[in-house]
């Protein structure tokens, strides 16, 4: 459900996207309102589901997770049971950090992160190729990360 956000709500969201650890007092000061109304606005944004959660963003390279693969997948059938079985299975694997249904020639696209190519190969051999729902799998390894952002384009889209 899309809702109209007030200018102050958008400013709060922009700040929290950059630094979710900001205190209510710091946010209130920056947008020139008192702390209580600021807290109420943040609370409402959370209750309305605009703010899903506040998390720490980890540095993949600092953790030694060097391999990013975008895997495109076609299923053996796009019947409801097959789709649901695949989706139930794929969400169980922490290596799969994103999964999307697609238009066009692919049924799904996965973003997979592993420590190295050996671990990716093991994941493919022991997990993906074992899935009876998967008919076709193509791996596209990322070479250079140009942009990786979790920030929504609030200024241009709201």
C-alpha positions as protocol buffer text, in pm:
chain_id: "A"
residue {
  index: 1
  type: UNK
  ca { x: 0 y: 0 z: 0 }
}
residue {
  index: 2
  type: UNK
  ca { x: 149 y: 331 z: -110 }
}
residue {
  index: 3
  type: UNK
  ca { x: 95 y: 625 z: 117 }
}
residue {
  index: 4
  type: UNK
  ca { x: 164 y: 994 z: 90 }
}
residue {
  index: 5
  type: UNK
  ca { x: 452 y: 1087 z: 316 }
}
residue {
  index: 6
  type: UNK
  ca { x: 501 y: 1429 z: 472 }
}
residue {
  index: 7
  type: UNK
  ca { x: 822 y: 1617 z: 395 }
}
residue {
  index: 8
  type: UNK
  ca { x: 948 y: 1557 z: 752 }
}
residue {
  index: 9
  type: UNK
  ca { x: 881 y: 1183 z: 717 }
}
residue {
  index: 10
  type: UNK
  ca { x: 1089 y: 1175 z: 398 }
}
residue {
  index: 11
  type: UNK
  ca { x: 1371 y: 1363 z: 570 }
}
residue {
  index: 12
  type: UNK
  ca { x: 1361 y: 1115 z: 860 }
}
residue {
  index: 13
  type: UNK
  ca { x: 1375 y: 823 z: 617 }
}
residue {
  index: 14
  type: UNK
  ca { x: 1669 y: 975 z: 428 }
}
residue {
  index: 15
  type: UNK
  ca { x: 1864 y: 1013 z: 752 }
}
residue {
  index: 16
  type: UNK
  ca { x: 1784 y: 662 z: 876 }
}
residue {
  index: 17
  type: UNK
  ca { x: 1883 y: 510 z: 540 }
}
residue {
  index: 18
  type: UNK
  ca { x: 2227 y: 662 z: 582 }
}
residue {
  index: 19
  type: UNK
  ca { x: 2264 y: 588 z: 954 }
}
residue {
  index: 20
  type: UNK
  ca { x: 2001 y: 381 z: 1136 }
}
residue {
  index: 21
  type: UNK
  ca { x: 2185 y: 430 z: 1465 }
}
residue {
  index: 22
  type: UNK
  ca { x: 2095 y: 801 z: 1483 }
}
residue {
  index: 23
  type: UNK
  ca { x: 1912 y: 887 z: 1803 }
}
residue {
  index: 24
  type: UNK
  ca { x: 1566 y: 1038 z: 1795 }
}
residue {
  index: 25
  type: UNK
  ca { x: 1716 y: 1352 z: 1950 }
}
residue {
  index: 26
  type: UNK
  ca { x: 1971 y: 1386 z: 1669 }
}
residue {
  index: 27
  type: UNK
  ca { x: 1708 y: 1335 z: 1400 }
}
residue {
  index: 28
  type: UNK
  ca { x: 1467 y: 1579 z: 1567 }
}
residue {
  index: 29
  type: UNK
  ca { x: 1738 y: 1843 z: 1587 }
}
residue {
  index: 30
  type: UNK
  ca { x: 1828 y: 1807 z: 1219 }
}
residue {
  index: 31
  type: UNK
  ca { x: 1468 y: 1847 z: 1100 }
}
residue {
  index: 32
  type: UNK
  ca { x: 1390 y: 2115 z: 1356 }
}
residue {
  index: 33
  type: UNK
  ca { x: 1114 y: 1945 z: 1557 }
}
residue {
  index: 34
  type: UNK
  ca { x: 1101 y: 1832 z: 1918 }
}
residue {
  index: 35
  type: UNK
  ca { x: 1194 y: 1479 z: 2018 }
}
residue {
  index: 36
  type: UNK
  ca { x: 843 y: 1348 z: 2101 }
}
residue {
  index: 37
  type: UNK
  ca { x: 683 y: 1425 z: 1763 }
}
residue {
  index: 38
  type: UNK
  ca { x: 993 y: 1288 z: 1593 }
}
residue {
  index: 39
  type: UNK
  ca { x: 966 y: 963 z: 1791 }
}
residue {
  index: 40
  type: UNK
  ca { x: 594 y: 939 z: 1702 }
}
residue {
  index: 41
  type: UNK
  ca { x: 673 y: 985 z: 1333 }
}
residue {
  index: 42
  type: UNK
  ca { x: 940 y: 714 z: 1340 }
}
residue {
  index: 43
  type: UNK
  ca { x: 712 y: 483 z: 1536 }
}
residue {
  index: 44
  type: UNK
  ca { x: 429 y: 537 z: 1284 }
}
residue {
  index: 45
  type: UNK
  ca { x: 666 y: 470 z: 991 }
}
residue {
  index: 46
  type: UNK
  ca { x: 767 y: 143 z: 1159 }
}
residue {
  index: 47
  type: UNK
  ca { x: 407 y: 41 z: 1238 }
}
residue {
  index: 48
  type: UNK
  ca { x: 297 y: 124 z: 883 }
}
residue {
  index: 49
  type: UNK
  ca { x: 575 y: -99 z: 747 }
}
residue {
  index: 50
  type: UNK
  ca { x: 761 y: 183 z: 570 }
}
residue {
  index: 51
  type: UNK
  ca { x: 1060 y: 108 z: 795 }
}
residue {
  index: 52
  type: UNK
  ca { x: 1090 y: -271 z: 786 }
}
residue {
  index: 53
  type: UNK
  ca { x: 1382 y: -302 z: 1025 }
}
residue {
  index: 54
  type: UNK
  ca { x: 1702 y: -133 z: 1133 }
}
residue {
  index: 55
  type: UNK
  ca { x: 2013 y: -337 z: 1062 }
}
residue {
  index: 56
  type: UNK
  ca { x: 2391 y: -314 z: 1046 }
}
residue {
  index: 57
  type: UNK
  ca { x: 2525 y: -341 z: 691 }
}
residue {
  index: 58
  type: UNK
  ca { x: 2826 y: -570 z: 688 }
}
residue {
  index: 59
  type: UNK
  ca { x: 3125 y: -536 z: 456 }
}
residue {
  index: 60
  type: UNK
  ca { x: 3128 y: -852 z: 246 }
}
residue {
  index: 61
  type: UNK
  ca { x: 3496 y: -818 z: 150 }
}
residue {
  index: 62
  type: UNK
  ca { x: 3604 y: -755 z: 510 }
}
residue {
  index: 63
  type: UNK
  ca { x: 3436 y: -1085 z: 599 }
}
residue {
  index: 64
  type: UNK
  ca { x: 3623 y: -1266 z: 323 }
}
residue {
  index: 65
  type: UNK
  ca { x: 3313 y: -1330 z: 110 }
}
residue {
  index: 66
  type: UNK
  ca { x: 3470 y: -1253 z: -225 }
}
residue {
  index: 67
  type: UNK
  ca { x: 3237 y: -1424 z: -472 }
}
residue {
  index: 68
  type: UNK
  ca { x: 2908 y: -1272 z: -590 }
}
residue {
  index: 69
  type: UNK
  ca { x: 2713 y: -1470 z: -847 }
}
residue {
  index: 70
  type: UNK
  ca { x: 2388 y: -1386 z: -1019 }
}
residue {
  index: 71
  type: UNK
  ca { x: 2231 y: -1719 z: -1108 }
}
residue {
  index: 72
  type: UNK
  ca { x: 1948 y: -1739 z: -1358 }
}
residue {
  index: 73
  type: UNK
  ca { x: 1718 y: -2035 z: -1325 }
}
residue {
  index: 74
  type: UNK
  ca { x: 1443 y: -2202 z: -1523 }
}
residue {
  index: 75
  type: UNK
  ca { x: 1224 y: -2456 z: -1353 }
}
residue {
  index: 76
  type: UNK
  ca { x: 1106 y: -2788 z: -1491 }
}
residue {
  index: 77
  type: UNK
  ca { x: 751 y: -2655 z: -1467 }
}
residue {
  index: 78
  type: UNK
  ca { x: 596 y: -2324 z: -1371 }
}
residue {
  index: 79
  type: UNK
  ca { x: 299 y: -2488 z: -1205 }
}
residue {
  index: 80
  type: UNK
  ca { x: 204 y: -2351 z: -866 }
}
residue {
  index: 81
  type: UNK
  ca { x: 330 y: -2653 z: -669 }
}
residue {
  index: 82
  type: UNK
  ca { x: 669 y: -2645 z: -842 }
}
residue {
  index: 83
  type: UNK
  ca { x: 708 y: -2269 z: -785 }
}
residue {
  index: 84
  type: UNK
  ca { x: 615 y: -2301 z: -418 }
}
residue {
  index: 85
  type: UNK
  ca { x: 847 y: -2599 z: -365 }
}
residue {
  index: 86
  type: UNK
  ca { x: 1140 y: -2413 z: -522 }
}
residue {
  index: 87
  type: UNK
  ca { x: 1073 y: -2097 z: -320 }
}
residue {
  index: 88
  type: UNK
  ca { x: 1040 y: -2290 z: 7 }
}
residue {
  index: 89
  type: UNK
  ca { x: 1373 y: -2457 z: -61 }
}
residue {
  index: 90
  type: UNK
  ca { x: 1569 y: -2154 z: -182 }
}
residue {
  index: 91
  type: UNK
  ca { x: 1486 y: -1929 z: 117 }
}
residue {
  index: 92
  type: UNK
  ca { x: 1647 y: -2186 z: 347 }
}
residue {
  index: 93
  type: UNK
  ca { x: 1996 y: -2117 z: 210 }
}
residue {
  index: 94
  type: UNK
  ca { x: 2184 y: -1819 z: 361 }
}
residue {
  index: 95
  type: UNK
  ca { x: 2417 y: -1802 z: 60 }
}
residue {
  index: 96
  type: UNK
  ca { x: 2117 y: -1682 z: -143 }
}
residue {
  index: 97
  type: UNK
  ca { x: 2084 y: -1323 z: -28 }
}
residue {
  index: 98
  type: UNK
  ca { x: 1828 y: -1217 z: -290 }
}
residue {
  index: 99
  type: UNK
  ca { x: 1578 y: -1409 z: -504 }
}
residue {
  index: 100
  type: UNK
  ca { x: 1343 y: -1264 z: -765 }
}
residue {
  index: 101
  type: UNK
  ca { x: 1085 y: -1400 z: -1006 }
}
residue {
  index: 102
  type: UNK
  ca { x: 1157 y: -1266 z: -1352 }
}
residue {
  index: 103
  type: UNK
  ca { x: 984 y: -1176 z: -1675 }
}
residue {
  index: 104
  type: UNK
  ca { x: 1141 y: -1292 z: -1999 }
}
residue {
  index: 105
  type: UNK
  ca { x: 1329 y: -1615 z: -2053 }
}
residue {
  index: 106
  type: UNK
  ca { x: 1426 y: -1685 z: -1689 }
}
residue {
  index: 107
  type: UNK
  ca { x: 1194 y: -1789 z: -1410 }
}
residue {
  index: 108
  type: UNK
  ca { x: 1419 y: -1670 z: -1125 }
}
residue {
  index: 109
  type: UNK
  ca { x: 1733 y: -1472 z: -1058 }
}
residue {
  index: 110
  type: UNK
  ca { x: 1935 y: -1535 z: -742 }
}
residue {
  index: 111
  type: UNK
  ca { x: 2211 y: -1328 z: -589 }
}
residue {
  index: 112
  type: UNK
  ca { x: 2448 y: -1568 z: -417 }
}
residue {
  index: 113
  type: UNK
  ca { x: 2745 y: -1478 z: -196 }
}
residue {
  index: 114
  type: UNK
  ca { x: 3020 y: -1723 z: -100 }
}
residue {
  index: 115
  type: UNK
  ca { x: 3371 y: -1714 z: 40 }
}
residue {
  index: 116
  type: UNK
  ca { x: 3535 y: -1831 z: -281 }
}
residue {
  index: 117
  type: UNK
  ca { x: 3469 y: -2014 z: -607 }
}
residue {
  index: 118
  type: UNK
  ca { x: 3520 y: -2351 z: -439 }
}
residue {
  index: 119
  type: UNK
  ca { x: 3237 y: -2278 z: -197 }
}
residue {
  index: 120
  type: UNK
  ca { x: 3014 y: -2159 z: -482 }
}
residue {
  index: 121
  type: UNK
  ca { x: 3081 y: -2479 z: -676 }
}
residue {
  index: 122
  type: UNK
  ca { x: 2998 y: -2686 z: -367 }
}
residue {
  index: 123
  type: UNK
  ca { x: 2676 y: -2488 z: -317 }
}
residue {
  index: 124
  type: UNK
  ca { x: 2575 y: -2549 z: -679 }
}
residue {
  index: 125
  type: UNK
  ca { x: 2664 y: -2919 z: -673 }
}
residue {
  index: 126
  type: UNK
  ca { x: 2518 y: -2996 z: -331 }
}
residue {
  index: 127
  type: UNK
  ca { x: 2215 y: -2771 z: -339 }
}
residue {
  index: 128
  type: UNK
  ca { x: 2101 y: -2630 z: -669 }
}
residue {
  index: 129
  type: UNK
  ca { x: 2170 y: -2931 z: -890 }
}
residue {
  index: 130
  type: UNK
  ca { x: 2001 y: -3153 z: -631 }
}
residue {
  index: 131
  type: UNK
  ca { x: 1674 y: -2962 z: -666 }
}
residue {
  index: 132
  type: UNK
  ca { x: 1426 y: -3157 z: -882 }
}
residue {
  index: 133
  type: UNK
  ca { x: 1247 y: -2831 z: -964 }
}
residue {
  index: 134
  type: UNK
  ca { x: 1546 y: -2677 z: -1147 }
}
residue {
  index: 135
  type: UNK
  ca { x: 1575 y: -2754 z: -1519 }
}
residue {
  index: 136
  type: UNK
  ca { x: 1838 y: -2496 z: -1617 }
}
residue {
  index: 137
  type: UNK
  ca { x: 2094 y: -2294 z: -1422 }
}
residue {
  index: 138
  type: UNK
  ca { x: 2334 y: -2030 z: -1553 }
}
residue {
  index: 139
  type: UNK
  ca { x: 2593 y: -1860 z: -1331 }
}
residue {
  index: 140
  type: UNK
  ca { x: 2704 y: -1502 z: -1395 }
}
residue {
  index: 141
  type: UNK
  ca { x: 2996 y: -1410 z: -1171 }
}
residue {
  index: 142
  type: UNK
  ca { x: 3037 y: -1045 z: -1076 }
}
residue {
  index: 143
  type: UNK
  ca { x: 3385 y: -912 z: -1149 }
}
residue {
  index: 144
  type: UNK
  ca { x: 3373 y: -556 z: -1018 }
}
residue {
  index: 145
  type: UNK
  ca { x: 3112 y: -401 z: -793 }
}
residue {
  index: 146
  type: UNK
  ca { x: 3038 y: -53 z: -925 }
}
residue {
  index: 147
  type: UNK
  ca { x: 2740 y: 31 z: -704 }
}
residue {
  index: 148
  type: UNK
  ca { x: 2575 y: -149 z: -415 }
}
residue {
  index: 149
  type: UNK
  ca { x: 2320 y: 56 z: -227 }
}
residue {
  index: 150
  type: UNK
  ca { x: 2036 y: -21 z: 9 }
}
residue {
  index: 151
  type: UNK
  ca { x: 1900 y: 335 z: -7 }
}
residue {
  index: 152
  type: UNK
  ca { x: 1565 y: 394 z: -175 }
}
residue {
  index: 153
  type: UNK
  ca { x: 1560 y: 685 z: -426 }
}
residue {
  index: 154
  type: UNK
  ca { x: 1335 y: 906 z: -213 }
}
residue {
  index: 155
  type: UNK
  ca { x: 1429 y: 1238 z: -373 }
}
residue {
  index: 156
  type: UNK
  ca { x: 1346 y: 1129 z: -727 }
}
residue {
  index: 157
  type: UNK
  ca { x: 1054 y: 893 z: -669 }
}
residue {
  index: 158
  type: UNK
  ca { x: 841 y: 1048 z: -394 }
}
